[in-house]
């Protein structure tokens, strides 16, 4: 039996959940956890209390002496430049969760060049949104338009430019505060950029994908809706995502998308 040895970059809410969900799969082994230097010792102490983590190495960098079969990024945008690009150049396939980072000018091209240099592949995960396979398939025949609409409870937009346009604490009805391209949405709302960026990369690009963002006091969940039309016909997808219990700002589906992708690498039938 082949065992996939994984370097997990990031051990926040997503990393911990992934670690726990694949712990009983003997075909998948997380043997490296990569975190910022100041977190190395606390994470070591935490893992020392876990009986299934005795052999895990914790460091602030990916070890190429103990070469992993795969690098999985779930640490945030800066980890792509720090860990994913060098890993790809070294010929190690990578999975990326922080798709919003690819709105930065030139970064998608850097990822592609690094993967080509290492003769390997980077897999951009679907994260908190569904239907990406259908959207990417529809692109083959040609897409005319893709529009994404995001709605959150008003307080879910605290700490973003939405505060400059709306009184988020006293909002009584749904209100739009952004309408523009996916690239501008990612620039202005980087912590909320992953879904729009994922749709853009699967569809017609960051500059052509339209985005509308709402604060809505009538909802209690993050609601994603997108529609696309083209030569294939029309599709409309709505997803009401529940958050992780350990971190209300993180979609549980994001974690499950990582687990699914990992299990697909070792299962005889991948769906």
C-alpha positions as CSV (number, residue, x, y, z in Angstrom):
1,X,0.0,0.0,0.0
2,X,1.3,3.4,-1.0
3,X,1.2,6.1,1.7
4,X,1.0,9.7,0.7
5,X,3.3,11.8,2.9
6,X,2.0,15.4,3.3
7,X,3.5,18.6,4.4
8,X,0.6,20.7,5.9
9,X,1.3,24.4,5.7
10,X,-0.8,26.1,8.4
11,X,-2.3,24.7,11.5
12,X,-5.2,27.0,12.2
13,X,-8.9,26.1,12.1
14,X,-8.6,24.6,8.6
15,X,-5.3,22.7,9.2
16,X,-6.5,21.2,12.5
17,X,-9.8,20.1,11.0
18,X,-8.0,18.5,8.1
19,X,-5.5,16.8,10.4
20,X,-8.3,15.3,12.5
21,X,-10.5,14.2,9.5
22,X,-7.8,12.2,7.8
23,X,-6.2,10.8,11.0
24,X,-7.8,7.4,10.6
25,X,-6.8,7.0,6.9
26,X,-3.6,4.9,6.8
27,X,-3.0,5.9,3.2
28,X,-2.5,9.6,4.2
29,X,0.2,10.7,6.6
30,X,0.8,14.3,7.6
31,X,4.4,14.1,8.8
32,X,5.3,17.8,8.5
33,X,3.4,20.8,9.9
34,X,4.7,24.2,8.8
35,X,3.8,27.3,10.8
36,X,5.4,30.7,11.6
37,X,8.5,30.4,13.8
38,X,6.7,31.9,16.9
39,X,4.1,29.1,16.7
40,X,6.5,26.1,16.4
41,X,6.9,25.4,20.1
42,X,3.2,25.9,21.0
43,X,2.2,23.5,18.2
44,X,4.8,21.0,19.3
45,X,3.4,21.1,22.8
46,X,-0.2,20.7,21.5
47,X,0.7,17.7,19.3
48,X,2.5,16.1,22.2
49,X,-0.9,15.6,23.7
50,X,-2.2,13.8,20.6
51,X,-1.4,10.0,20.4
52,X,-1.7,10.1,16.6
53,X,0.9,12.9,16.2
54,X,4.0,11.5,17.7
55,X,6.0,11.3,14.5
56,X,4.9,14.8,13.1
57,X,7.7,17.3,12.6
58,X,6.8,20.9,13.3
59,X,8.9,23.6,11.7
60,X,8.8,27.1,10.0
61,X,9.8,25.6,6.7
62,X,9.2,22.6,4.5
63,X,11.9,20.1,4.9
64,X,13.2,18.8,1.6
65,X,15.6,16.3,3.3
66,X,12.4,14.6,4.5
67,X,10.8,15.2,1.1
68,X,7.0,15.1,1.2
69,X,4.9,13.7,-1.7
70,X,2.6,16.7,-1.4
71,X,2.4,20.2,0.1
72,X,-1.0,21.4,1.2
73,X,-1.4,25.1,1.8
74,X,-4.1,26.2,4.3
75,X,-2.2,29.1,5.9
76,X,-3.2,32.2,4.1
77,X,-2.0,34.2,1.1
78,X,1.7,34.8,2.2
79,X,2.3,31.0,2.4
80,X,1.9,30.7,-1.4
81,X,5.1,32.7,-2.0
82,X,6.9,31.4,1.0
83,X,6.2,27.7,0.7
84,X,4.2,26.8,-2.4
85,X,6.4,28.4,-5.1
86,X,9.6,26.8,-3.8
87,X,7.9,23.5,-3.4
88,X,6.7,23.5,-7.0
89,X,10.1,24.4,-8.3
90,X,11.5,21.5,-6.3
91,X,9.0,19.2,-8.2
92,X,6.6,18.6,-5.3
93,X,2.9,18.8,-6.3
94,X,0.9,21.3,-4.2
95,X,-2.7,22.0,-3.2
96,X,-3.8,25.6,-2.6
97,X,-6.7,26.8,-0.4
98,X,-6.0,30.5,-0.4
99,X,-7.3,31.1,-4.0
100,X,-7.9,34.8,-3.3
101,X,-4.2,35.4,-3.3
102,X,-4.2,34.7,-7.0
103,X,-5.8,38.1,-7.6
104,X,-2.4,39.6,-7.0
105,X,-0.9,40.7,-10.3
106,X,1.5,38.1,-11.7
107,X,1.0,35.5,-9.0
108,X,-1.0,33.0,-11.2
109,X,1.8,33.2,-13.8
110,X,4.4,32.6,-11.1
111,X,2.6,29.5,-9.9
112,X,2.3,28.2,-13.5
113,X,6.0,28.9,-14.1
114,X,7.1,27.3,-10.9
115,X,5.0,24.1,-11.7
116,X,6.5,24.0,-15.1
117,X,10.0,24.4,-13.8
118,X,9.5,21.5,-11.4
119,X,7.6,19.4,-13.9
120,X,4.7,19.1,-11.5
121,X,1.2,20.5,-10.8
122,X,-0.6,22.9,-8.5
123,X,-4.2,22.0,-7.6
124,X,-6.5,25.0,-6.8
125,X,-9.1,23.7,-4.4
126,X,-12.8,24.6,-4.7
127,X,-13.0,25.6,-1.1
128,X,-16.3,27.2,0.1
129,X,-18.1,27.0,-3.3
130,X,-19.5,24.2,-5.4
131,X,-20.1,23.5,-9.0
132,X,-16.6,24.5,-10.1
133,X,-16.3,21.3,-12.2
134,X,-19.4,22.3,-14.2
135,X,-18.3,25.9,-14.6
136,X,-14.8,24.9,-15.8
137,X,-16.4,22.4,-18.2
138,X,-18.7,25.1,-19.6
139,X,-15.7,27.3,-20.3
140,X,-14.6,24.7,-22.9
141,X,-17.5,25.7,-25.2
142,X,-17.2,29.4,-24.2
143,X,-18.7,31.5,-21.4
144,X,-20.4,34.8,-22.0
145,X,-21.0,36.0,-18.5
146,X,-20.4,35.0,-14.9
147,X,-21.8,36.9,-11.9
148,X,-21.2,36.2,-8.2
149,X,-23.4,37.6,-5.4
150,X,-22.3,37.3,-1.8
151,X,-24.5,37.9,1.2
152,X,-23.5,37.9,4.8
153,X,-25.0,39.2,8.1
154,X,-24.0,42.8,8.5
155,X,-21.5,42.1,11.4
156,X,-19.8,39.6,9.1
157,X,-18.4,42.6,7.1
158,X,-16.9,44.4,10.1
159,X,-13.3,45.3,9.5
160,X,-13.8,45.8,5.7
161,X,-14.6,48.8,3.5
162,X,-18.3,48.0,3.9
163,X,-18.1,49.9,7.2
164,X,-17.4,53.1,5.2
165,X,-20.6,52.8,3.3
166,X,-23.1,51.2,5.7
167,X,-24.0,51.4,9.4
168,X,-23.5,47.7,9.9
169,X,-24.6,47.7,13.5
170,X,-28.0,49.2,12.7
171,X,-28.9,47.9,9.3
172,X,-32.6,47.0,8.9
173,X,-32.7,45.6,5.3
174,X,-30.4,44.1,2.7
175,X,-28.0,46.7,1.2
176,X,-25.3,46.5,-1.5
177,X,-22.0,48.0,-0.8
178,X,-19.8,46.7,-3.7
179,X,-20.4,46.1,-7.3
180,X,-17.5,45.6,-9.7
181,X,-15.0,43.0,-11.0
182,X,-13.7,40.0,-9.1
183,X,-10.2,41.5,-9.1
184,X,-11.4,44.7,-7.4
185,X,-13.4,42.6,-4.9
186,X,-10.4,40.6,-4.1
187,X,-8.3,43.7,-3.6
188,X,-10.8,45.5,-1.4
189,X,-12.0,42.5,0.5
190,X,-9.0,40.1,0.7
191,X,-10.3,38.0,3.6
192,X,-13.5,37.4,1.6
193,X,-11.9,36.9,-1.8
194,X,-11.5,33.1,-2.2
195,X,-14.9,32.3,-3.6
196,X,-15.0,35.1,-6.2
197,X,-11.4,34.3,-7.2
198,X,-12.1,30.6,-7.6
199,X,-15.1,31.3,-9.8
200,X,-13.0,33.7,-11.9
201,X,-10.2,31.2,-12.4
202,X,-12.6,28.4,-13.4
203,X,-14.6,30.8,-15.6
204,X,-13.8,34.0,-17.5
205,X,-11.1,35.6,-15.4
206,X,-10.8,38.2,-12.6
207,X,-11.5,41.2,-14.7
208,X,-14.6,39.9,-16.5
209,X,-16.3,38.1,-13.6
210,X,-18.9,40.4,-12.0
211,X,-19.3,40.6,-8.2
212,X,-22.0,42.1,-6.0
213,X,-21.6,42.1,-2.2
214,X,-24.5,42.6,0.3
215,X,-24.9,43.0,4.0
216,X,-28.2,41.4,4.9
217,X,-29.7,41.4,8.4
218,X,-32.3,38.8,7.3
219,X,-29.7,36.0,7.0
220,X,-27.7,34.2,9.6
221,X,-25.3,32.3,7.2
222,X,-22.9,33.2,4.5
223,X,-24.8,32.8,1.2
224,X,-23.0,32.4,-2.1
225,X,-24.9,32.6,-5.4
226,X,-23.5,32.6,-8.9
227,X,-24.8,32.3,-12.4
228,X,-23.2,31.6,-15.7
229,X,-24.3,31.5,-19.3
230,X,-22.7,30.6,-22.5
231,X,-22.7,28.1,-25.3
232,X,-23.5,25.3,-22.8
233,X,-26.7,27.0,-21.6
234,X,-27.3,28.5,-18.2
235,X,-26.5,27.5,-14.6
236,X,-27.3,29.1,-11.3
237,X,-25.8,27.8,-8.0
238,X,-26.7,28.8,-4.5
239,X,-24.8,27.6,-1.4
240,X,-25.6,28.4,2.2
241,X,-22.4,27.4,3.9
242,X,-22.3,26.5,7.6
243,X,-19.1,27.7,9.4
244,X,-16.6,25.5,11.3
245,X,-17.5,25.2,14.9
246,X,-14.0,26.1,15.9
247,X,-14.0,29.3,13.7
248,X,-17.2,31.0,12.6
249,X,-15.3,32.9,9.9
250,X,-14.3,29.7,8.1
251,X,-16.6,27.6,5.9
252,X,-16.8,24.0,6.9
253,X,-17.0,23.1,3.2
254,X,-13.5,24.5,2.7
255,X,-12.1,21.8,5.0
256,X,-14.2,19.1,3.3
257,X,-12.8,20.2,-0.1
258,X,-9.3,19.6,1.2
259,X,-10.1,16.2,2.6
260,X,-11.9,15.1,-0.6
261,X,-8.9,16.2,-2.7
262,X,-6.5,14.3,-0.5
263,X,-8.6,11.1,-0.4
264,X,-9.0,11.3,-4.2
265,X,-5.2,11.0,-4.5
266,X,-5.2,7.6,-2.9
267,X,-8.6,6.0,-3.7
268,X,-8.9,3.6,-6.5
269,X,-12.0,5.5,-7.7
270,X,-11.9,9.3,-7.6
271,X,-15.1,11.3,-7.8
